[in-house]
């Protein structure tokens, strides 16, 4: 696996993590707005 592929994979994992966090944040915001 070359360096570029390794970097892309690393970025991909970071994006997935961020996407999951954004989903959780949206849920929290929705709950706050319902109050």
MODELLER restraints for C-alpha pairs under 7 A, 6 or more apart:
rsr = mdl.restraints
at = mdl.atoms
